[in-house]
Amino acid sequence: MKLIDILPPENTASDAPGGSKKRVLEHLSHFLADRMTGVDADEIYLGLLARERLGSTGIGEGVAIPHCRMASCDKITGALLKLNDPVDFDSIDGVSVDLVFALIVPEEQNDEHLQVLSSIAELLQEEEVRAQLRQATSNEILYRAATTDRPAQG
């Protein structure tokens, strides 16, 4: 599986609103719900919020990977946001987040969820990848920077 299999072009935003962690998760929930069939924004928001309560998904270096499993989701779906204003995400290194890669996963796909999550975290730990994403000036450039020959799982 490649990132293009879970990240459709319309699920990238190079100038997404920041504000606060809560506002980013709210925006992300509506952003994804508008692009997914049969999935409700409130359900996504509550799922992401519940996951954040277990511990921040801010993995460091200005990156967060909010994620959750949902019964109403029929396939792994990602979204990539480059925030116009970095936000405090309670990241492990204390650095404000400006790159957010969200994952919504069908409830029964636990193994796939963990594999994709691990691969995305590994990818976003690469300084060159983060730099390319941060330099993106349009949704199309952001999408290409994220998906060009990028695996979604090991």
C-alpha positions, 0 to 999 in steps of 0.5 A: 500500500502506498500513501496515494491509496489512503491520501486522495489529492482532495484530502490535502490542505496547504493553508489550513487554519490553526488556532488551537489543538481543539480547533485543528481537530474540529476543522479536521473532522469537518474536512474529512467528513466532507470527503468521506461517505457515511462518516459524521464530523462529530463522530470523527471529532469525538474519536480524535478527541478520545485518542488525544485524551490517551496521550498527545499524537504530537510526535515531535519536530512540529508533526502530529498524527491524530488518528482513530478507528471508527465503525462507520469508516469502510477504508483507511483514509488520511488527510494532510494539513499544513497549518497556517499558524502552528499550534501547541499540540502537547507534543513530546518535544514541546515544539508547536505543530504545523504539519498534521497527518490524520488517519481514520481507520475501520474499527476492525483493521487494528493491524493495518492501522498500526502498520500505516501509523508507524510508516507515516510516523517514520516518514514524517521523522525525515527532515527532508520530507518535513522540509518539502511539506513545509515549502509547499505553496499549494494543495497540489504541491503538498500532495505531490511532496507527500505521495511521490514514491512514499510507502504507507506501510513497511 
